[in-house]
């Protein structure tokens, strides 16, 4: 692993250099308080210090709306909309975001591998960047440090006002080819990046808390406040559920089939024709979402499926906090343990 | 966790494109249910197991998961029997012979018939639960000598809702099928049993070590049927159920059919009862 020093002022030139590989997608300002990943037009517009984008990077691999096919009602038959493999660089990506993509890889490519996801992912390169945790980030509690470099080809670690550039893969090496003016540096450890929000237990203890927490009072507490709007799943970088809908043109001669993001928090998500709804109550849904993040997939894969970005909490209109919910579960579990041992 | 480099390009599949098939028979069988026979292009076989399902695709309307009603022994075509209850199925009622219909699949896990060889098969069907079970019944009949007794319990709301009446007559007539039927509410023509399907269970004489029960029906039915079978001391691991969920994509992606931690479209729709017993959301 090589490490170079990179001046803050060299960053736009680096972005321009990366555009030689393909489209560069990076965080930009959106309004006064928000950020978004979008295609770079002017490298000076890229934001390097940001807390989180509104929508996660998954939108570039699983678009919110994606056409699957055009069909003809008049002639019958359809034309598939196949995504081409194109080179793209994702620049200034935070570690939790990269970890979410690795998790999506598992969901989209393990078992039945999906061609459109695969093609979008195939030639994508990732340049990471460090960040200052704000009051919502808790990725450390799910095992992801600010400087976690897994999945990245290059990584920019901010040291005072400048950066240290790590070259992590052959692909990263290839990306830098022809970019001059880099001086070798000795990797420095940056102190003081503390997470203000923490889950009280190490994440390897959470499966046990969830194992006994299915009937917890916490779920109803959350459900009493939840308005089932689906913001948490919409902004979650590891949520991938979708619906498929057909749209017909006004002449009713042809149309298209598209998939759109869906949310297990919405009332009708598990409803079938005839009206049976398998997760009818809000409490069923608030619980299901967290079990998807901390139990069901975790049991199989050994990792929390939450990456601690804090979006579900930051953007929840009802102020429901993921970390507080889990800490409430932990507290309830400890009380139950205490009573059990008192009886012994 | 699987890494991208472990997934070869040829492993990535086009999961969402239907095969265009043709309706080769269409017959309204009750006020709400219509029977279809579907032919694949070039006389291909669907290649399914009893208990699996397909996604039926109608452009402009969408897709819905539908149980396959025929045995794999039926070659060159397969059967569906569809209740008109939702958006897609209400359009399907207008489909006639010669119409093009999109099919994806077969999907999911069917009955592990290799484990059923030599066993007595007890079929318990409530309402349109008979449709998926017909694939198993016909499979057993196609390979009759490989199985023990075939006992069929069928319950419907009323005589007008009975499906596959010709076949029922055949099952009644055969001496290698034990067929029992009941309706919740009889009418002036009805001379058979009345009452819910569980009323047929206490009178059964079962070889408990050697019987497999396959249950399909409306959600409310399972608990009561399983309770009746348990009170006869039929072991849990000899009970199979087929569950309904909103299996929108059929390939374990879209998330709608999750039952706690499993995808009904991947691990099911046919489950061994011991596998779903600990799952709170299953029944």
Boltz contact constraints between the chains, C-beta under 6 A:
constraints:
  - contact:
      token1: [A, 68]
      token2: [B, 16]
      max_distance: 6.0
  - contact:
      token1: [A, 71]
      token2: [B, 59]
      max_distance: 6.0
  - contact:
      token1: [A, 73]
      token2: [B, 59]
      max_distance: 6.0
  - contact:
      token1: [A, 73]
      token2: [B, 60]
      max_distance: 6.0
  - contact:
      token1: [A, 76]
      token2: [B, 100]
      max_distance: 6.0
  - contact:
      token1: [A, 80]
      token2: [B, 17]
      max_distance: 6.0
  - contact:
      token1: [A, 105]
      token2: [B, 4]
      max_distance: 6.0
  - contact:
      token1: [A, 106]
      token2: [B, 1]
      max_distance: 6.0
  - contact:
      token1: [A, 106]
      token2: [B, 2]
      max_distance: 6.0
  - contact:
      token1: [A, 109]
      token2: [B, 7]
      max_distance: 6.0
  - contact:
      token1: [A, 110]
      token2: [B, 2]
      max_distance: 6.0
  - contact:
      token1: [A, 111]
      token2: [B, 252]
      max_distance: 6.0
  - contact:
      token1: [A, 112]
      token2: [B, 15]
      max_distance: 6.0
  - contact:
      token1: [A, 112]
      token2: [B, 251]
      max_distance: 6.0
  - contact:
      token1: [A, 112]
      token2: [B, 252]
      max_distance: 6.0
  - contact:
      token1: [A, 113]
      token2: [B, 7]
      max_distance: 6.0
  - contact:
      token1: [A, 113]
      token2: [B, 11]
      max_distance: 6.0
  - contact:
      token1: [A, 113]
      token2: [B, 12]
      max_distance: 6.0
  - contact:
      token1: [A, 113]
      token2: [B, 13]
      max_distance: 6.0
  - contact:
      token1: [A, 114]
      token2: [B, 15]
      max_distance: 6.0
  - contact:
      token1: [A, 115]
      token2: [B, 12]
      max_distance: 6.0
  - contact:
      token1: [A, 115]
      token2: [B, 13]
      max_distance: 6.0
  - contact:
      token1: [A, 115]
      token2: [B, 14]
      max_distance: 6.0
  - contact:
      token1: [A, 118]
      token2: [B, 12]
      max_distance: 6.0
  - contact:
      token1: [A, 241]
      token2: [B, 254]
      max_distance: 6.0
  - contact:
      token1: [A, 241]
      token2: [B, 255]
      max_distance: 6.0
  - contact:
      token1: [A, 242]
      token2: [B, 254]
      max_distance: 6.0
  - contact:
      token1: [A, 246]
      token2: [B, 60]
      max_distance: 6.0
  - contact:
      token1: [A, 246]
      token2: [B, 61]
      max_distance: 6.0
  - contact:
      token1: [A, 246]
      token2: [B, 62]
      max_distance: 6.0
  - contact:
      token1: [A, 248]
      token2: [B, 60]
      max_distance: 6.0
  - contact:
      token1: [A, 255]
      token2: [B, 60]
      max_distance: 6.0
  - contact:
      token1: [A, 272]
      token2: [B, 244]
      max_distance: 6.0
  - contact:
      token1: [A, 272]
      token2: [B, 246]
      max_distance: 6.0
  - contact:
      token1: [A, 273]
      token2: [B, 85]
      max_distance: 6.0
  - contact:
      token1: [A, 273]
      token2: [B, 86]
      max_distance: 6.0
  - contact:
      token1: [A, 274]
      token2: [B, 85]
      max_distance: 6.0
  - contact:
      token1: [A, 276]
      token2: [B, 219]
      max_distance: 6.0
  - contact:
      token1: [A, 296]
      token2: [B, 261]
      max_distance: 6.0
  - contact:
      token1: [A, 301]
      token2: [B, 1]
      max_distance: 6.0
